[in-house]
Amino acid sequence: MCQLLSGWISIDGRTIYPGDLVHHERGAEIHGISEAVACQWEWTEKKRIDVRVSPAAKKSGATAAWYRQLLRDRFSTRDAAIKWCVANLSPHVTSLNLIGCTGITELPKLSNVTSLDLAGCTGITELPELSNVTSLNLMGCAGITQLPELPNVTWLSLFGCAGITQLPELSNVTSLDLMGCAGITKLPELPNVTWLSLTGCTGITELPELPNVRTLFLRGCKPELAESVRNRRRDVDIYPQCY
């Protein structure tokens, strides 16, 4: 039986996925799997698989080659490997990067995750509780239509999330990217936002107070939005002028 614990796994050679594969039967830790980006994995000896076998495991006859074969047998495709890693994610993981993992359709409980990057995860339609997350990237997650409560998020990107029509309370957010979120018609109070992109948010007709905003992107928005900000604030950089 294998279980994903704290550490890291590199599925495509560039993206880091937290977790060590630990085979409890014989005690080897797979510290890294580096693979060229491809939908279908071709397991050969030329592909890098870093396996460290514990002294205790060696005494029981375990070898690195045995574990490499175990991985080849278990993971026939990249998506299968990533799905297994996510399904067996350690509760101690604090940072999770799944950029471009289109085969992922659901996430486990992420009790201790503070940084979560799901950019391009088009298969995900629902998010678990994210009460401890402070940085959240959902760029291109077109399948998501509703957000959970995000009480601790300070950095949030919903770039291209056209299915989202309503935002939760975002009182701690300082950087907010809503580019292309045409379904949003109203913003919540954003007392701490200093950087805000509303490019392409054609449904928004009015803005909240935005007391701390310093940089505001409004391309494609209604011209009166820029004017309303200028009438209240002279220290805001608005890029570009609305057309």
C-alpha positions as CSV (number, residue, x, y, z in Angstrom):
1,M,0.0,0.0,0.0
2,C,1.3,3.4,-0.9
3,Q,0.5,6.7,0.7
4,L,1.3,10.3,-0.2
5,L,3.2,12.1,2.6
6,S,5.0,15.4,3.0
7,G,7.8,16.2,0.5
8,W,7.5,16.7,-3.2
9,I,6.8,15.0,-6.5
10,S,7.6,16.6,-9.9
11,I,5.3,15.1,-12.5
12,D,6.4,17.2,-15.5
13,G,9.9,18.1,-14.5
14,R,8.9,21.7,-13.7
15,T,5.8,21.8,-11.6
16,I,6.2,20.7,-7.9
17,Y,3.5,18.5,-6.4
18,P,3.9,18.1,-2.6
19,G,4.3,14.6,-1.4
20,D,6.6,11.7,-1.0
21,L,5.5,8.3,-2.1
22,V,6.2,5.9,0.8
23,H,5.8,2.2,0.3
24,H,5.1,0.9,3.8
25,E,5.5,-2.7,2.9
26,R,9.3,-2.3,2.3
27,G,10.1,1.2,3.3
28,A,11.3,3.0,0.2
29,E,10.7,6.7,-0.4
30,I,10.3,8.0,-3.9
31,H,11.7,11.5,-3.6
32,G,11.1,12.6,-7.2
33,I,9.5,11.7,-10.4
34,S,10.6,13.9,-13.3
35,E,8.8,13.4,-16.6
36,A,8.5,15.4,-19.9
37,V,5.1,16.9,-20.3
38,A,2.9,14.4,-22.1
39,C,-0.5,12.8,-21.7
40,Q,0.8,9.3,-22.1
41,W,3.8,8.3,-20.1
42,E,6.3,6.0,-21.6
43,W,8.2,4.4,-18.8
44,T,11.8,3.6,-19.9
45,E,15.1,3.5,-18.1
46,K,15.9,6.9,-19.7
47,K,13.2,8.5,-17.7
48,R,14.4,9.8,-14.4
49,I,12.9,8.3,-11.2
50,D,14.7,9.1,-8.0
51,V,14.2,6.3,-5.5
52,R,15.9,6.0,-2.1
53,V,15.7,2.7,-0.4
54,S,16.0,2.7,3.4
55,P,18.5,0.4,5.1
56,A,15.7,-1.6,6.7
57,A,14.1,-2.1,3.3
58,K,17.4,-3.2,1.8
59,K,17.7,-5.9,4.5
60,S,14.3,-7.2,3.4
61,G,15.4,-7.5,-0.2
62,A,14.0,-4.2,-1.6
63,T,15.8,-2.6,-4.5
64,A,15.4,0.7,-6.4
65,A,14.5,-1.3,-9.6
66,W,11.7,-3.0,-7.7
67,Y,10.1,0.4,-6.8
68,R,10.6,1.8,-10.3
69,Q,8.7,-1.1,-11.7
70,L,6.0,-0.5,-9.0
71,L,5.6,3.0,-10.3
72,R,5.4,1.9,-13.9
73,D,2.8,-0.7,-13.1
74,R,0.7,1.8,-11.1
75,F,1.0,4.8,-13.3
76,S,0.3,4.2,-17.0
77,T,-0.6,7.8,-17.7
78,R,0.3,11.2,-16.4
79,D,-3.3,11.9,-15.3
80,A,-3.5,8.6,-13.5
81,A,-0.4,9.5,-11.5
82,I,-1.6,13.0,-10.6
83,K,-5.0,11.7,-9.6
84,W,-3.5,9.2,-7.3
85,C,-1.2,11.7,-5.8
86,V,-4.1,14.2,-5.1
87,A,-6.4,11.5,-3.8
88,N,-3.7,10.4,-1.3
89,L,-2.6,13.9,-0.4
90,S,-1.1,14.2,3.1
91,P,-3.1,16.4,5.5
92,H,0.1,18.2,6.4
93,V,0.6,19.6,2.9
94,T,0.6,23.5,2.9
95,S,1.3,24.3,-0.7
96,L,-0.3,22.6,-3.7
97,N,0.4,23.3,-7.4
98,L,-1.7,21.6,-10.0
99,I,-1.3,24.0,-12.9
100,G,-2.8,22.5,-16.1
101,C,-4.0,19.2,-14.6
102,T,-7.1,19.0,-16.7
103,G,-7.7,15.4,-15.6
104,I,-8.4,16.3,-12.0
105,T,-12.1,16.5,-11.3
106,E,-12.3,16.7,-7.6
107,L,-10.1,17.7,-4.6
108,P,-9.7,16.1,-1.2
109,K,-10.0,17.9,2.0
110,L,-7.3,20.6,2.1
111,S,-7.2,21.4,5.8
112,N,-3.7,22.9,6.0
113,V,-3.2,24.2,2.5
114,T,-2.4,27.9,2.5
115,S,-1.3,28.3,-1.2
116,L,-3.4,26.6,-3.9
117,D,-2.8,27.0,-7.7
118,L,-5.4,25.3,-9.9
119,A,-4.8,27.4,-13.1
120,G,-6.1,25.6,-16.1
121,C,-7.8,22.8,-14.1
122,T,-10.9,22.8,-16.3
123,G,-12.2,19.6,-15.0
124,I,-12.8,20.9,-11.5
125,T,-16.4,22.1,-10.9
126,E,-16.5,22.3,-7.1
127,L,-14.0,23.4,-4.4
128,P,-13.7,22.0,-0.9
129,E,-13.5,24.1,2.2
130,L,-10.5,26.5,1.9
131,S,-10.5,28.1,5.3
132,N,-6.8,28.4,5.6
133,V,-5.9,29.3,2.0
134,T,-4.2,32.7,1.7
135,S,-3.2,32.5,-2.0
136,L,-5.7,31.1,-4.6
137,N,-5.2,30.9,-8.3
138,L,-8.2,29.7,-10.3
139,M,-7.3,31.2,-13.7
140,G,-9.1,29.4,-16.5
141,C,-11.2,27.2,-14.2
142,A,-14.3,27.7,-16.4
143,G,-16.1,24.8,-14.7
144,I,-16.3,26.5,-11.3
145,T,-19.6,28.4,-10.8
146,Q,-19.5,29.0,-7.1
147,L,-16.8,29.8,-4.5
148,P,-16.6,28.6,-0.9
149,E,-16.0,31.1,1.9
150,L,-12.5,32.5,1.6
151,P,-11.9,34.1,5.0
152,N,-8.1,34.2,4.9
153,V,-7.4,34.8,1.2
154,T,-5.3,37.8,0.4
155,W,-4.3,37.0,-3.2
156,L,-7.0,35.8,-5.6
157,S,-7.1,35.3,-9.4
158,L,-10.4,34.4,-11.1
159,F,-9.1,35.3,-14.6
160,G,-11.4,33.7,-17.1
161,C,-13.8,32.2,-14.6
162,A,-16.8,33.2,-16.7
163,G,-19.2,30.8,-14.8
164,I,-18.9,32.7,-11.5
165,T,-21.7,35.2,-11.0
166,Q,-21.3,35.9,-7.3
167,L,-18.4,36.5,-4.9
168,P,-18.1,35.7,-1.2
169,E,-16.9,38.1,1.3
170,L,-13.3,39.1,0.5
171,S,-12.5,41.4,3.3
172,N,-8.8,40.3,3.5
173,V,-8.0,40.3,-0.2
174,T,-5.4,42.8,-1.3
175,S,-4.9,41.7,-4.9
176,L,-7.9,40.6,-7.0
177,D,-7.9,39.6,-10.7
178,L,-11.4,39.3,-12.2
179,M,-10.4,39.7,-15.8
180,G,-13.0,38.1,-18.1
181,C,-15.5,37.5,-15.3
182,A,-18.4,38.8,-17.4
183,G,-21.0,37.0,-15.2
184,I,-20.2,39.1,-12.1
185,T,-22.6,42.0,-11.8
186,K,-21.8,43.2,-8.2
187,L,-18.7,43.4,-6.1
188,P,-18.6,42.8,-2.4
189,E,-16.9,45.4,-0.1
190,L,-13.2,45.3,-0.8
191,P,-11.7,47.3,2.1
192,N,-8.1,46.1,1.7
193,V,-7.8,45.7,-2.0
194,T,-4.8,47.7,-3.4
195,W,-4.6,46.0,-6.9
196,L,-7.8,45.3,-8.9
197,S,-8.4,44.1,-12.4
198,L,-11.9,44.3,-13.8
199,T,-10.9,44.1,-17.4
200,G,-13.8,42.6,-19.4
201,C,-16.2,42.6,-16.5
202,T,-19.0,44.0,-18.6
203,G,-21.7,43.2,-16.1
204,I,-20.5,45.5,-13.4
205,T,-22.3,48.9,-13.3
206,E,-21.0,50.3,-10.0
207,L,-18.1,49.9,-7.7
208,P,-17.9,49.8,-3.9
209,E,-15.8,52.4,-2.0
210,L,-12.4,50.7,-2.6
211,P,-10.7,52.9,0.1
212,N,-7.2,51.4,-0.4
213,V,-7.1,50.7,-4.1
214,R,-4.0,52.0,-5.9
215,T,-4.1,50.3,-9.2
216,L,-7.2,49.6,-11.2
217,F,-7.7,48.0,-14.6
218,L,-11.0,48.8,-16.4
219,R,-10.5,48.0,-20.1
220,G,-13.8,47.1,-21.6
221,C,-15.8,48.3,-18.7
222,K,-18.5,51.0,-18.6
223,P,-16.8,54.5,-18.9
224,E,-18.7,55.8,-15.9
225,L,-16.8,53.4,-13.6
226,A,-13.6,55.2,-14.1
227,E,-15.3,58.5,-13.6
228,S,-16.8,57.4,-10.4
229,V,-13.4,56.5,-9.0
230,R,-11.8,59.7,-10.1
231,N,-14.5,61.7,-8.5
232,R,-13.8,60.1,-5.2
233,R,-10.0,59.4,-5.4
234,R,-7.2,61.3,-7.1
235,D,-4.4,58.9,-6.1
236,V,-5.6,55.9,-8.1
237,D,-3.8,54.7,-11.3
238,I,-6.4,53.6,-13.8
239,Y,-5.2,51.5,-16.7
240,P,-6.3,52.1,-19.4
241,Q,-9.1,54.6,-20.0
242,C,-12.4,52.8,-20.6
243,Y,-13.4,52.8,-24.3
